[in-house]
Amino acid sequence: MHLSFCIFLATQLLLYQEVSSCTDSEYNIRGECCPRCNPGYRVERHCTSGSSTTCVPCGWRTYTNQSNGLTKCFKCQECESGAHLRVKEECTYTKNTVCSCKPGYYCTQFIDHDCEQCSKHTIPPPGFMVTQPGTETNDTQFVPCPPGTYSETEMSTSCEPWTNCSKAGMIEERAGTAVSNAVCACVGQKQVPVPVFVAITAILGLLVLALICGFIIWQWRKRIKKRAARVQVSILLYMPFTTSFLLPTFLSKCNFSIY
């Protein structure tokens, strides 16, 4: 039994040596070492004892990027617009498509130097300044505005210093913040506080509304008086007519004599 096992191991070793005896420019198929096809080609027929490997070019949108013993070429990848990818380098017979991120995005996942996933560049808000714009591989870099400076817009590349009111011969009415400049006022000039301004505006608005309502009521009363006057005139004009025609009839029915 030990002898049989030793013979089996020796046979496997010989087979392994035969298989592994192929060079880097060859591939093994059914125990035969066949010449590899060049990049951009694939195997159409494997070699035999009397013929070499038959190679043919890769078809449209397929490729092989190294010498091979493949019977099918690799399919070129698509850069999905839904993933914010675009074609950086077109696919060839010897190279796969290279994808990169669309403008405004940067790559967050690489596979073999090819971008697979993109994220949108961060937009710094007011109060910050950009130190490094976003690229295809890096997000936007930014820092807060230093004390005494401000930025009012997004994506600011610099922070502006607050206005020095005292140097301008004025007083500081409102201190500057990270997103707004200091507000200065002339010496002796007093600005109406916001609550007082709102109250004055409200009172003026009510007065205007009262005047409008008063005018409407006056017009309405004027129309009522005109209608009443017209009705009174109509009655006065109608009464002599009714008296001359109806009074004799009334007296005759009541047996009155008119002297």
C-alpha positions in Angstrom: 0.0 0.0 0.0 2.8 2.3 0.8 4.4 1.5 -2.5 1.2 2.3 -4.4 0.9 5.6 -2.5 4.5 6.5 -3.4 3.9 5.7 -7.1 0.7 7.9 -7.1 2.7 10.8 -5.6 5.5 10.4 -8.1 2.9 10.4 -11.0 1.2 13.6 -9.7 4.6 15.3 -9.3 5.6 14.5 -12.9 2.2 15.8 -14.1 2.7 19.0 -12.1 6.1 19.5 -13.5 4.8 19.0 -17.0 2.0 21.5 -16.4 4.2 24.1 -14.8 6.8 23.8 -17.5 4.9 26.4 -19.6 6.7 29.7 -20.0 5.2 33.1 -19.3 4.4 33.5 -23.0 2.4 30.2 -23.0 -0.7 29.0 -21.4 -1.7 25.4 -20.5 -4.7 23.7 -22.1 -5.3 20.0 -21.6 -1.7 19.5 -20.8 -0.4 21.4 -23.8 1.6 24.6 -23.6 0.1 26.9 -26.2 1.4 30.4 -27.2 -0.5 33.2 -25.7 -2.4 35.8 -27.8 -1.2 39.4 -27.7 -3.2 42.2 -25.9 -6.2 43.2 -28.0 -6.6 39.6 -29.3 -8.3 36.4 -28.0 -8.0 32.7 -28.8 -10.1 31.4 -31.6 -8.5 27.9 -31.7 -6.1 26.3 -29.2 -2.9 24.9 -30.4 -2.4 21.3 -31.2 0.7 19.1 -31.6 0.8 20.2 -35.2 -0.5 23.8 -35.2 0.0 26.9 -33.1 -2.7 29.0 -31.3 -5.1 30.9 -33.6 -5.8 34.4 -32.4 -8.3 37.0 -33.6 -8.9 40.7 -32.6 -11.3 41.6 -29.9 -14.7 42.7 -31.1 -16.3 46.2 -30.7 -16.5 47.4 -27.1 -14.3 44.5 -25.8 -10.7 44.3 -24.9 -7.8 42.3 -23.4 -5.1 44.3 -21.7 -2.3 41.6 -21.6 -1.1 38.5 -23.3 -3.7 35.7 -22.7 -5.2 32.4 -23.5 -8.8 33.6 -23.3 -11.5 32.6 -25.7 -13.5 35.7 -25.0 -12.5 39.4 -24.6 -13.6 41.4 -21.6 -16.5 43.8 -22.1 -15.8 47.5 -21.8 -17.4 49.1 -18.8 -20.0 51.9 -19.0 -19.6 55.2 -17.0 -23.1 55.6 -15.4 -24.3 59.1 -15.5 -26.7 58.3 -12.7 -23.6 57.8 -10.5 -22.3 61.2 -11.6 -19.6 59.5 -13.7 -18.2 60.5 -17.1 -15.8 59.0 -19.6 -12.3 60.1 -19.1 -10.6 57.7 -21.5 -12.5 55.7 -24.1 -12.2 52.0 -24.2 -9.8 50.4 -26.8 -9.0 46.9 -27.8 -6.2 46.8 -25.3 -7.6 49.0 -22.5 -10.8 49.3 -20.5 -12.8 52.5 -20.3 -11.5 54.9 -17.6 -14.3 56.8 -15.7 -14.0 59.9 -13.7 -16.4 62.2 -11.8 -18.5 64.9 -13.4 -17.6 68.5 -12.6 -18.7 69.4 -9.1 -18.1 65.9 -7.8 -15.1 63.9 -6.5 -14.3 60.2 -6.4 -14.8 58.4 -3.1 -14.1 54.8 -4.3 -11.3 53.6 -6.7 -10.9 50.1 -8.1 -7.7 49.6 -10.1 -7.2 53.4 -10.6 -10.8 53.6 -12.0 -13.5 55.6 -10.2 -16.6 53.7 -9.1 -18.4 56.2 -6.9 -18.6 60.0 -6.7 -19.8 62.5 -4.1 -20.8 66.1 -4.5 -18.2 68.7 -3.5 -19.1 70.4 -0.2 -20.2 74.0 -0.6 -18.8 76.1 2.3 -21.5 78.3 3.8 -21.1 82.1 4.6 -18.6 82.6 7.5 -16.0 80.2 5.9 -13.4 80.6 3.2 -12.1 78.0 0.7 -8.5 76.9 1.2 -8.4 74.3 -1.6 -11.1 73.9 -4.3 -12.5 70.5 -4.9 -10.9 68.2 -7.5 -11.7 64.9 -9.1 -10.2 63.1 -6.2 -10.6 65.5 -3.2 -13.4 67.4 -1.6 -13.4 71.1 -1.1 -11.2 72.2 1.8 -12.3 75.3 3.9 -11.8 76.9 7.3 -13.9 79.4 9.4 -13.1 83.1 8.9 -10.6 84.3 11.5 -11.8 86.7 14.3 -12.4 90.2 13.0 -13.3 89.0 9.5 -16.4 87.9 7.6 -17.7 86.3 4.4 -21.3 86.9 3.2 -21.5 84.4 0.4 -21.0 80.7 -0.2 -17.7 79.4 -1.7 -15.9 82.6 -0.6 -12.2 82.4 -1.3 -11.3 85.0 1.3 -12.6 86.7 4.4 -12.9 90.5 4.5 -11.9 92.5 7.7 -14.6 94.3 9.6 -14.9 98.0 9.0 -13.1 100.0 11.8 -15.7 102.6 12.7 -13.4 104.6 15.0 -10.8 105.1 12.3 -13.5 106.4 10.0 -14.6 108.9 12.7 -17.9 107.1 13.4 -19.3 104.9 16.2 -20.0 101.2 15.9 -23.8 100.7 15.9 -23.7 96.9 15.4 -20.7 94.6 15.8 -19.5 92.5 13.0 -20.0 88.7 12.8 -18.6 85.9 10.8 -21.2 86.5 8.1 -21.7 90.3 8.2 -19.7 93.5 8.4 -19.8 95.9 11.3 -22.4 98.7 11.0 -21.1 102.3 11.6 -23.1 105.5 12.4 -22.1 109.1 12.4 -21.3 110.6 15.8 -24.6 112.1 17.2 -26.7 110.3 14.7 -29.2 108.1 16.4 -31.1 105.5 14.5 -34.6 104.7 15.4 -34.7 101.4 17.1 -36.4 98.6 15.2 -39.3 98.1 17.7 -40.1 101.8 17.7 -40.0 101.9 13.9 -42.4 98.9 13.7 -44.8 100.6 16.2 -44.8 103.9 14.3 -45.4 102.1 11.0 -48.3 100.1 12.6 -49.9 103.3 13.9 -49.6 105.1 10.6 -51.2 102.1 8.9 -54.1 102.1 11.3 -54.7 105.8 10.7 -54.7 105.3 7.0 -57.2 102.4 7.4 -59.4 104.5 9.6 -59.5 107.4 7.1 -60.4 105.0 4.3 -63.2 103.4 6.4 -64.5 106.9 7.4 -64.6 108.0 3.7 -66.5 104.8 2.8 -69.1 105.4 5.6 -69.5 109.1 4.6 -70.2 108.1 1.0 -72.7 105.5 2.1 -74.6 107.9 4.3 -74.6 110.5 1.5 -76.2 108.0 -0.8 -78.9 107.1 1.8 -79.8 110.7 2.3 -80.2 111.2 -1.4 -82.5 108.2 -1.7 -84.6 109.5 1.2 -85.0 112.9 -0.4 -86.1 111.3 -3.7 -88.7 109.2 -1.9 -90.1 112.3 -0.1 -90.5 114.2 -3.3 -92.3 111.3 -4.9 -94.8 111.2 -2.1 -95.5 114.9 -2.2 -96.1 114.8 -5.9 -98.5 111.8 -5.6 -100.7 113.1 -2.7 -102.7 115.8 -4.6 -103.6 113.3 -7.2 -104.9 110.8 -4.8 -106.8 113.4 -2.7 -108.7 114.9 -5.7 -109.9 111.5 -7.0 -110.4 109.4 -3.9 -111.8 112.0 -1.4 -115.3 112.5 -3.1 -115.8 108.8 -3.3 -114.9 108.4 0.3 -117.4 111.1 1.4 -120.2 109.7 -0.8 -119.9 106.3 0.8 -119.9 107.8 4.2 -123.0 110.1 3.5 -121.1 113.4 4.1 -122.1 116.6 2.3 -119.6 119.1 1.2 -120.7 122.7 1.6 
